[in-house]
């Protein structure tokens, strides 16, 4: 999402949001972010697919499988991939080229989890720029030098 906002001081700001497909490592999250990569997820997905195939193949023909059971298996199989997709980190960037007279170029950067949260935060940042000429120092975005 890209949005152009005019600040109260007349500068034009661009507010951008982008989904991050890899987790940005923060200093306080470093120990929790170290993992074995995507391989454990691939192995677990393969094991789950194998168990579902075995479940279907070994079912005797006279057994009637209720549709709610198939739906429950589908929900169980899709729960973690959908949760992963909805909780991806989003980078929010607010930047202005500045003007040559009074204000230098500025860039503010922040990370928010979830698409809906990113959209709400981008709207708050845009409103803050319209009212006070820059993003909130106590908000999710911080100035980048």
N, C-alpha and C positions, 0 to 999 in steps of 0.2 A: 504494500500500500504506500503510495506517495501522496503527500499533501503539501500544498504551498500555502503559507500563512504570512500575513503582514503583521509585524510586531508593532507595538504601540509607539515605537520610536521611528517607524517607517521602513525598517530593514525587512527584506523578504527572507523567510526561513523555509527550508524544505524539511518536512518530517517524513521519514521513511521507516517502514517495518519490513524485516526479512526473517523468514524462518531459518533456523540454524539446524543443519542435519547432523552436525557433530557437536557435542557439548563443549562450550568454551570452558577452559579450566580456570577456576578462580583460586586464589591462594588458600582460602578457608575451606574449599571443597576438594582440594587436591587428593587427600588420602581416600576420599570416598569415590573419586572419579576413576581411580586406577582399577581396571578390570581386564579380563582376557579378550576383549574385543567382541566381535559379533559371533564368534564360533560357538560359545555356549548356547546362544539363542537358536542358532541353526541346528545344533545337535538336538536340543529339546523339541524343536519343531518337527524334526525328522522322526524322533521317537514317538511323538504324539500322532503324527500321520500314520506311522506303522501300526500303532495300537488301534486306531480307528479302522484301518483296513483289516486287521485281524478280527476285530469285533464284527465287522460286516461279513467277512468270509466264513467265520465259524458259526454264524447264526443259522440254526436249522430252518428249513423252508416253512415249517408249520408255525413258527413263532411270528406273531403279529407285533411289529414294532410301532408303538404309538407315535404320532407326529410330534408331540410335545417333547419326547425323548430326543428326537433328531434336532429339534430346535434348541434344546438345552445343551446338546453336544456342540452345536454351532456357536452358541453364545459363549460357552466355556473356551472354545478354541480361538475365538476372535477377541476375547476380553483384553488380553495383554497387548496385542498389536494395536488395537484401537486406542487403548489408554496411552501407549507410547506415542502414537501419532498426535493425540490431543494435548499432550503435555510437553511437546517439543519446545525448546527455548526460542524466543524471538528477540532479535536485536532491534532496538529502536534508536534511530540516529536523527538528531536535529542539527542542521547546519545552515550557516548563512555565509555568503561571501563577504559580508561586511560592506562598509563604504570607505572610501579613501580619506574622508575627513576626520571622523571621530571614532568610529568603531572598527576594530580589526576583525578578520574572519574568525568565526567560532564554530566548534563542533562539540556536541554533547552526545554521549553514548550511554546506553543502558541495556540490560537483558531482563526479559520478563518471560515467565513460563505460561504457555497456553495461548492459543489464538485469540480467544475472547478477551483475556486480560491484556494482550498486546494492543488490541483495537481500542479498549477503554483507556489505556495509558497514553496511546498516541493522541486520542481526543483531549485528554487532560493536558498534555504537553502543548498541543495547539492552542487551547484556550488560555493557558498560562502565558504563552508567547504573545497572544493578542492583548492580554491585559497588562502584563508587566515587562514586555520586550525581551524576555529570556525564560527558559524553563526553570522550574522550581529547584533550588539548590538542595532541598530536603526530599525531593522526589526520587524516582528510579534512575533518572538520567544524571550523569556527572560530566563536568567539562573535561575534554581531552586536549592535551597540549601538543 
